[in-house]
Amino acid sequence: MVVAAIVYFVMRGTQSPPPDLGTSAAPRQPGRPIPPVAEFHVRGDAAEVYFDVPLPAGEDEVLRKLLLHEAVEVVREKRHSLPIDQVARVVAFGRSGAENKKVGEVGLETPGTLPPPAPPPVVFKPAGPDPLAAFGGSSSSAPPGSAVAVPDEALTKAGSDIELPSEIASGLRLQGVDPAEAGAGDLVVGLLKLGGFTVTGPTATDAYDTYVASNPSGRTFIATEAYDSSAYPELAEKVINRFMVDFEQSGTQRGLFVTDKFGPFLVYEKERREPRVRFVTRERLQQFVDSMALT
């Protein structure tokens, strides 16, 4: 029995996998996220792919199909460096708490022979060319230009308050993001990736992390403020002002600031003076999610 094991703890990125000898791999959809792989093993007749993907409590057929597709692609990448002649099935696992849980498996008609390369299941619609176009910036609970009451209690992560279509929740999990426990930054960056944007980063600063989201229409500078349960629940003026400077220096066409905190009246003033910029604060996050219209 040949037993081979490879463990790696980095994402595969968004590059297309190397094609099989004598075949052409189907091109990957640009910008589509690929799930992080925690472990890969070949044991007996099974190639086992362990994804660092949080599984929901119940069944998730969309996530199952996506992970099975990606598990086959992992094996396709590794077949030239590993003996897989005896492999008759590809098994995908996700993460349930601290435990690995089997998601499903794909049987091979002929041991060692993978099915032809194919694009992933079509689940998400591309986002519009401008991520700010459909997002007006007003909150659902207050008209534009009016302040939102800031609660006295400590903030939870924004994901706990957001309603997501089941397909979008599956797509976030595919990226290793648990929607219910995610901060606003992880949600927005994940949504942009699902919408077909190529996202580079993060680059850490002492105030926030920055990304650049690109598509054929241009580039968007994104700053995400880390969640801090002990922090004051309203976005600070000095952080707002710093973001405006960083955006101007970025050379991008649009700017997006994302935070779990509530927004002060100052954000409306900044947006009025600089219409290329939007602040996705806590009271606006649901509107941003809805405006992406990915399903």
N, C-alpha and C positions, 0 to 999 in steps of 0.2 A: 504494500500500500504506500502510495506516495502522499505525504502530507506536507503541504507548503503553507507558510503563514507570512503574511505581511501586515504590519500595523503602521498606520500613518495617521497623523493628527492634524492635517491641513486640508483645506478645501481643494478640490480639483480645479477650481477656477472656472471660467466660462469658455476656455478654448475647446475646439472640436477634438475628440479623441483620435488617435492614429487609426487609419483604416486597416481592415484585414488585408493580408496579402492577396492581390488579385481582385480586390473589390474596392468600391468607392463608398465611403461613409456618407450618410445623408447629412447635409449641413445642419448645424444646430441653429435654433432660433436665436438671433442676436439678443443679448441682454438677459436671456432667461436664466434664472438662478439654478444652480446645481447643488444638491444637498451635501453637507459635510460628511465625510466618511471617517469613522473612528477606527474600524478594523476591517481587514479582509483576510479570509482563510479559505484554503481548499482542503477539505477533509473527505476522504473517500470519494464518493460520486457527487458530492455537493460543494459548490462554490458559495461561501457564505459572506454576505456583505452587511456590515453593521454600520448603519447611519446614525449620526448624532442628531437625531430628529425627534422632538417630543411628540409622542402619540397621544391622541385624545382618549378619554375614558371609553367611548363607544367606538363603533365601526366608522371608518372613513374611507369610502370606496375611491374617492378622488385621490387621496394621499396614497392609498395602496397601489393604484395603477401607476402613479408617478414614480414611486419608489421601486417598483418592479422593473419599470423601464430603465431607471438609472442603475439598478443593480446589474442588469445585463451589460450596460455600457461600461461599468467598472471592470467586469470580467473581460470585455473586449479590449480594454486598455492594457490589461495585465497578461493577456494570453501569449504574447511574444516573449515574456520573461518568466512565465510559470508553466509547468506541465499541466495541461487541463484535458488531456486526451480521455481520461476516465470520467470527466464531469458530465453528469446526466441531468442536473438540475441546478438552478441558480436561486438561492434563498436570500430574501431581504429581511433585515431586522431594523426596528426602530427602538426608541428609548421610552420606557415607562417608569418614571421615577429614576431610581438608580439601577434598574434592571433592563436587560435587553429583551425585547418581545418580537416574536416572529410576525411579520406582516403578511407574507405569502411566498410562493415560489413559482418559478417558471421551468417547466420540463423541456428538455431538449430532445428533438426527434431522433437525433444521432449523437451519441456521447462525444463531447469535444467539439461539436459544430454548433456555433451560435446562429440564431436567426439573422437575416440580413439587417443591416443598420436601418433604423427608422426614426422619424422625428418623434418627440414626446407627444403624449396625448394633448390635444388642444383643449385647454381649460379656460384660459384667460384671454380677454380681448386686449389689444394694444391700447395703451393710454393715448390721449391726444398729444399733439406735438408740443404743447405748452402746458406743463403741470400746474400753472397758475391760472390758466384761462378760465376754467370752469369753477375755480375756487375764488369766490368773491372776497373772502376774508371776514365776513360778518359771522357771528355765532348764531346758533339756532335759538339761543335764549335771550338775545338782546339785539336791537337794531344797530347798524353801523354807527360808530361814533359815540356809543353809550358804554359806560363802564359796567363790568360784571362784578358782582359781589364776590369777594375773596373769602372762602370759609376759614374759620378759626382752627379747625382740626388739621392734623398733618395730612399731606397728600399721599394717596396711593399711586401706584404706577397707572398711567392713563389707559393701558389696555384693559383694565378691569371695568372701565366705564363705556367701552366702545362696542357697538353692535356691528358684526361683520357677516357678510354672506358666507355660507359654509365653504364654498370654493376658495374664497380669499383666505379664510382661516387655514385651509389645507395648504395653500401656497406659501403662507408664512411659516407654517410648520416645516415645510420642505426645506426652508432656509435655516432651520434650527431655532426658529423663533416661536415661543409659546405665546399666542396672542393674548391670553388672559393675564399673563405675568409680564408682558412687554412694556417698556417705556415708549413714549411717543416717538423718539428718534428711531428705534428699531422698527416700529410700525411703518413710519413714513418711508424710510429707506427700503424696507421690504416691499412695500406697495409699488414704489418706483421700479424696482427690479422686475416685479411681476408684470408691470406695464410696458416692459421692453426697453427701459433705459439701461445704459451701461453706467454703473456706479463705481467710481474709484475712491479709495480711502478706506478707513478714516485716517486723517492726520490730527493728532492730538495737540491741543493748546491748553493753556492753564484755565481757559474759560469754557471751552466746548470742543467737540470734535467736528472736523469739517470733511465734506465729501464734494465731489463734482459728479452730477448726473448728466449724461450726454445722450442725445438722439439727433437725428438729421436736422432738427430745427435749431440746435444750438446747445449751450451748456448752462446748467443751473448750479450755482454755488449754494451748498447746504451746510448749515451749522446745527448741530444737535446738542442740546444741553443735557448733561447726565442727570438722571433721577437722583434726588437726595431727599429722603423723608424728613430730615431735620432742618432743611432749608426753608426760608420764608416762601410761602406758596405763590408769590407774584414775581414775574420777571423783573429783574433789576434794570434801572435806567442805564447804568454804566455798561452792562452787557449788551443792551440794545444799541447803544452808541458805538461800541466796539465792532459789533457785527456790521453796522452800516459802513464803517471804514474798511473792514476786511472785504466786504462785497465789492466796493469800489476798486479795491486793489486787485481783486481776483481776475478781472478782465472777462467775466462771464456775462451772459445776456440776462440772467434772472437770478434772484436770490430768495432763499427760503430758510427761515429760522424756525426750529422745532423744539418745543419744550413741554414737559409735563405740567408746568406752572400756568397760572392764569396771566392774561395780558393786561397791562395798565393802559390808560387812555393814550399814552405816548405812542403805542404801536400804530394807532390810527393816523396820528400826525405824520409819522415816518412813512407810512404807506401812501398817504396823500401827496407828500412831497416827492416820493420816489416810487412811482407805480410799478417798477420792475421787481419790487420786493414785497413779500408777504410773510407774515408771522403766523405759524401754526401753533397757537397756544391751546391750552387744555379745552377751553370752551369752543374752539374752532375745529378741533381734531375730527369730530364726527362728520362735519361738513366736508373736510378734505377727503376723508375716506369715501364718502358718497360721491364726491365730484370726480373721483378717478374712474368710476363706472367700468370696472374691469370684467364684469360678468354680464 
